[in-house]
Amino acid sequence: MIQSPLRGLVVESNPIDLDLIEIALTEDKSDFRVFHAETLYSATAILESWDCDFVLVSVDSSTELQALKSFVQAAQRQAVIALVSSKDAERDTDLLSIGVQDVLEKVTIDNPNLLVEEISRSIQRSIVRQQFVDASQIKLRKEKRRTRRLRRKCRRLQRMHKTAHRFVDDVSHEFRTPLSVIKEYSSLLNEGMLGELNADQREFVAIIGDRADDLNAMVSDMLDVSRLESGVLGLSRSNTTLQEVVDRVWPVLLQKAEVRGVRIAQQFDDNLPTLYCDPEKIGRVITNLAVNAIKFSRDPGRVRLWARRDSDDDIRIGITDNGPGIDQDQQLYLFERFQQLGTGIQCDIKGLGLGLSIANELVDLNFGRISIESTANEGSTFSFTVPLANEEVVTRRHLKRLRRVRPKCQTITLILMATDEAHDESTYDELHQFIQRQLRGDDLLFRFREDYWLFVLPMSESESTAFVADLDSRMDDANRNRLEGKLPFLQATNIGSWAIDGNDDSIANCVA
């Protein structure tokens, strides 16, 4: 609401125009108190000691827009009205853009009623504007306080997160020491090192060893979750065969199946092609799925590990059991963390509900997809795909996955590395293992020959230069500690960098 009397400041250097303005304001019935300043500088000084309702500023060709803008900013709570000799669309737009409330022609002075009406409207708009500004500033201050609180909470959560990771890592490593002792002593007992065991004793010792393996698997799950969340889970993707992957884990699966009285068998199609994956991680997936199948199979238990060609680019690996099946509702949440299978079968070992979640993430890291088919009272089949050793296909899937898991990644850089001289096969294999250990989960590596490696890195060209320098430094550190001689020197060549969006064909063709 506009209060009376209205107090105004007139910035006018022309005495005649000043008199006309004062006459127009004092002749009107409205109650005005008017102060006068000849320049914007002196007007600013007056505003510092005197609070007015409006400011009339005479604007002509000599008025500097920047000086007027500074004055308007200083007069935040006053309605600043520009008086001009005539309308000029471009100039008037500039005046309004710097915060002037209105632009009036000086002919308005000849009509006191119109002048007072325009001033009143400008004051009213200024009041509304200032109320909006005040409300916005209050809201902004609240948001800043809220942001500060959230940042403090975020820092606290980050510290707690790191502490939790360290706790999980420390406890897991410490837990494995007594587990190894239990496993080793049960093996000694089972082998008759301390005397022959009868049938019941052998069964009990086998159960001890089996439970120790279950606990060890839980520890591995906790460590994998910690590494997956922190992005430090190492990957060693390479060309391999399915049989090589299965041979790593089959003895453990046979032992578990024997202890639980379950028959487990392999059924692979003939002449399956070479795969591209991390053999250890895919072995973990097979183990997790097969152990679940063994655990929940009904008596007599039957589990089948099978594999077939799924498409031109994949094979599908599956584990089928004869358990009670899984409800359709449960299937929606199976691959989330800390989910337990509600099968109706009483299980004497409870897991952490991490196995299927980890299996899902490990399959994704190896550019595959996991799925489930289940029928009530008949059993379940968990299966997943693994890509064939096709550099173009793998690269395209790698780019697609990067866009999903690292949306801020903008650039892909290809780096070629090769040795400068010939070496024996064992040296090349050691060098390959060293290179694999330097990779992060989102890095891709192809080995085309025994001495020829291509890196597909989600980083800019300058970042890739730092990556190569860091690799050289780690190579020097490794060579200082080697007794068998130094690893060969790697010569790095930057093939090029591409924006990750819209360049799949160029990147994949370059890799292939």
Buried (B, 14 or more C-beta within 10 A) or exposed (E): EBEEEBBBBBBBEEEEBBEBBBEBBEEBEBEBBBBBBBEBEEBBEBBEEEEBBBBBBBBEEEBEEEEBBBBBEBBEBBBBBBBBEEEEEEBBEBBEEBBBBBBBEBEBBEEBEBBBBBBBBBBBEBBEBBEEEEEEEEEEEEEEEEEEEEEEEEEEEEEEEEEEBEEBBEEBEEBBEEBEEBBEBBBEBBEEEEEEBEEEEBEBBBBBBBBBBBBBBBBBBBBBBBBBBEEEBBBBBBBBBBEEBBEBBBEBBEBBBBBBEBBBEEEBEEEBEBBBBBBBBBBBBBBBBBBBBBBBBBEEBBBBBBBEBBEEBBBBBBBBBBBBBBBEEBBEEBBEBEBEBEBEEEEEEEBBBBBBBBBBBBBBBBBBBBBBBBEEEEBBBBBBBBBBBBBBBBBBBBBEBBEEBEEEBEBBBBBBBBBEEEBEEEBBEBBBEBBBEBBEBBBBBBBEEBBEBBBBBBBBEEEBBEBBEEBEEEBEEBBEEEEEEEBBEBEBEEBEBBEBEEBBEEBBEBBE
